[in-house]
Every structure is written in structure tokens, then in C-alpha cells.
Amino acid sequence: MSPERIGVVITTYNSPLWLSKVLTGYENQTDKHFRTIVADDGSTDETRALIDKFRARGILAIDHVWHEDNGFQKCQILNKAIQQTDCDYLIFTDGDCIPEPNFIETHKRLARPGHFLSGGYIKLTMPVSEAISEDDIRSGDVFDTDWLVAHGQPRNHKLWKLSRSTLKKSFLNAITPAAASWNGMNSSTWTKDLLAVNGFNEDMQYGGLDRELGERLWNYGHKSVQMRYSTVCLHLDHARGYSKPEIWAKNRAIRKAVKTDKTHWAVNGIVKNAAAPSS
């Protein structure tokens, strides 16, 4: 069963230059039949103006889901995006991740009931991140290994994700030791299943919030599909000032409880302080 209405949820916070490169990547998709949902964690009017500029181009159908800045509230804005959309299938990524041209097409092709897709990324250096222009994205040059290396990206096994060989991609998906976890920059599933686990846990802050959702989906009965080599995004570099040891410790405790208790429902999720519906 293929999704009928696909949405790509892009989180952002006051990074209009990076978001501009990402939205250009979505303008350049091989499959044009999707909605672009910008989940904005309280950015200023500069980001709103950028979104209006892209909307005026008429290539992307953009929904801008925004709330006031109250610190790092990524789970909250993601839940608002899930709650407000009429798309039946959602791809999740970030406003610093430039998608390959076949990104939407691949997620749509691999989607299947009762599963979520676990995709990959390539983390770029800051000099490469800054060097990328919108023309480089439109031409596809940024997804060429030699282009990246020429602009300062280390040549290593991580660039294998840009292989043009379908056979090699399938082989690498099969042998990778990485778990097929929910990865916030490149994962997707059905909206109804996100609602069934009550979306993201708003008690979670930076550090493992995406994995926690995937762990609850597993508890709900979902299986995950490894596609880290099937289609990737280029992760633009940035500072991470919101990463703090005490928050990581709190998040690890939440995830441990999810695994131990095998819970699938987030009490502080889309629906607040409510028990899971009886099946």
C-alpha cells in the first residue's frame, strides 16, 4: 500500500541560511507530490520571510507550523505538525539536512504498513557546508563524492552512501551494524501510527528524543526498515549549545523506562496526561 498524501516535516530554529539550502533541495525532488511542513520552534520573522519567498516561487506547497520561542521545544512543535496535517504519511528531517533528489521518491517506494523507515545522513564539515550554493544543489554537484572531497570533505567510508549502485546500496543496508532506529533527520512512517503512540514525548529535550519515539513504535508492534544507504541527506554543520549532560541523563532515564516497561504511549504527547486508548 502506497501513501496517498505525503508530507515532509522539517524542523528549524533561526537558521534561515541553512533552511534556504534545504528547501532548495526539496524544490529539486524527482517526486513533486508532497507537502512541505516547516515545524518552526520559535524562529524570528527572518525565517518567516524566507518561507514566504519559497512559497511565492510556487514549486513547494508549504505549511508553516510555528510557536513562540520558549527554549528547546522540538517535540512540542513536531506534535503540533502531526496534529495539524492531513497527510497520511510523514517523513521527518531537519532544517540543516539537504535531501538527495530521490529522497521523497525513495521513502514513498519503501513505505509499508506496520513499519517505519530508518534512513541515513552524511555529516559535512563547516567549510563544505558554507561552500554549498543553491546552484550546486540544483545541479546535483553536492551529491558527487569528488565534488565534496574537492571542497574539503574527508574521503572515507561514510561517502559510500552516495554510491550510484543500487546493488551496492542494498548490500550495505543488509550488512551495516547500525540499528534501524528512528533517526530524526531521515525517518518516516504513517500518521495514524504516530497518533497511536501519542506522537513525541514532550518530556524529552535534546538528546535521544527521536530514538525514544522509535522505541515506542517498536513496543507498539512496528518493525523498522534499514535504508541508511537507500537515500541520504547532507547534514550541514552547526553549533549545539543546547546539548547538556543533565538533559542527556534525564532523557536516558526516560528511554530506559520505555524499554523496561515496554510502553508505547507518551503521556505528555499530543494528547496531554491521558492514558493510552484501550485496544
Buried (B, 14 or more C-beta within 10 A) or exposed (E): EEBEBBBBBBBBBBBBEBBBBBBBBBBBBEBEEBBBBBBBBBBEEEBBEBBEEBBEEEBBEBBBBBEEBEEBBBBBBBBBBBBEBEBBBBBBBBBBBBBBBBBBBBBBBBBBEEBBBBBBBBBBBEEBBBBBEBEBBBEEBBBBBEBBBEBBBEEEEBBBBBBEEEEEBEEBBEEEEEEBBBBBBBBBBBBEBBBBBBBBBBBBBBBBBBBBBBBBBBBBEBEBBBBBBBBBBBBBBEEEEEEBEEBBEBBEEBBEEBEEEEBBBBBBBBBEEEEBEEE
